[in-house]
């Protein structure tokens, strides 16, 4: 049952046939009403004509002549329309029935001296009656027809007309079903094409092969197909790069471990163990960043008010020990304020920006961290006075595993990719600018403020 109700073809046909049925019923009612009104008018006209004709007939009979009961009525008066017309002639002087058609009642159809049209009940039926006088006003002429016979004749006429109308609607419905079935059959063929297509190949469906009403849906499916193919290709490349990045330190670890196992010199063994520890830390960092990268790809990140200055302060406190051995100075100008974000993801973003500045700016460099607040947004800026980044490379540095020329060998190439993805999940923009005084580089991440949309947030 659910399959039928979800079927586009069934819904279209049901809608069309419902409209046809309603139209037929309306046509049925209108036709019956029109036929009834028309035939009622004809019936009343015939009753009036019968009385007038009978009055003319009686006008030719001398007043002194006594009308015989068995005097034959003219055939023209016994009309067979929709229901037979019955006639009575009453002598007003003697108050008796002097003439009647064969099936007319033998009692008065209307009370004496009731002229014109009226409806009366006789013998369990309702009669439509018209009464009038002859020219001498001696005779009262009454013509009537039973409504049961009238409506029976009316139904015979109506039956023929309604059958013709019904057949016409059935023909329209059949043609409609054929057209709808042919149109929806195209959707079935398109569905088979989509099912047979490889998702990773990004194969799309020809939008011109479907009805115009379905074209937006097919266009959206094609666009989704292309995006999925792009994502799959990116994931393949990412997995390959990740495997390569992990294979290298693991191979180095194997060499160092094998050499340390064979060497007899304690000094060399200690040096090898130190290198093993460094390589292990690098591998561990790559794994951590891969996990962070996977977490930032989730679509269920819950944003809540976060004090961005507090996040910066916590990350700086945890990383302070890494700047001291290199003689680097970190200056902070971060006024407190709130944005909508995920605190752990924002911590990863700040940590990677600071780690990037510490690794690439060189020894005895200066690093500045600032928060620039405005009415609509806040910009987190991390700048250094190191060698900087060439303009031609500023787009590529956000690609996973990319390391620019002269980059330290211990970097993973994932830090800035994490920054870009976390910023995107927070509807933030990342841009790369020159550092202070034209030296070094400055990474600026601009977050929208919830206060700009009327929500709580912003400075304070």
Number of C-alpha atoms within 10 A of each C-alpha: 6 6 8 10 11 10 13 13 18 16 13 15 17 14 12 16 19 12 12 17 16 12 13 17 14 12 15 17 12 12 15 19 12 12 16 17 12 11 17 17 12 14 20 18 12 20 26 21 15 24 25 20 16 24 21 13 14 20 15 9 11 10 11 6 7 10 15 9 11 10 10 11 15 10 7 10 21 15 14 11 14 22 19 16 24 23 28 25 27 20 17 17 9 10 11 13 17 18 21 22 18 13 10 17 14 12 11 15 23 21 10 12 11 13 16 11 18 14 16 15 13 14 8 7 11 15 22 21 24 27 26 22 21 19 13 11 14 15 24 22 26 28 31 30 24 22 17 14 16 21 17 13 15 18 17 11 14 18 12 11 14 18 11 12 15 18 11 13 17 15 12 14 17 13 12 16 19 10 12 16 15 12 14 16 14 14 16 11 13 18 13 11 15 18 10 10 15 13 18 15 14 19 16 19 18 13 16 9 14 19 14 11 8 12 15 12 13 23 15 11 15 19 14 15 22 18 15 16 18 16 13 16 15 13 12 12 13 16 12 12 15 18 11 13 17 17 13 13 20 16 11 15 21 13 14 20 16 12 15 19 11 10 12 10 9 10 10 13 18 12 13 21 17 13 16 21 13 15 19 16 14 17 21 13 16 22 16 12 20 19 11 18 21 11 15 20 14 9 8 9 14 9 13 12 16 18 20 23 18 17 19 23 14 13 18 20 9 10 14 13 10 14 20 13 10 14 13 19 16 19 12 15 12 18 15 16 19 21 23 22 22 17 18 10 22 20 18 20 25 24 21 20 21 25 16 18 26 24 17 21 20 16 16 16 19 19 24 19 21 18 22 14 19 13 12 13 17 23 19 22 24 24 29 29 23 21 13 19 19 11 11 8 12 13 10 14 19 20 16 21 20 18 18 14 9 7 12 11 8 14 17 22 22 23 28 23 21 27 23 20 19 23 21 15 18 19 13 17 14 18 13 16 17 18 21 13 7 11 15 22 24 26 23 21 21 21 22 20 23 18 17 14 10 8 9 13 18 24 15 8
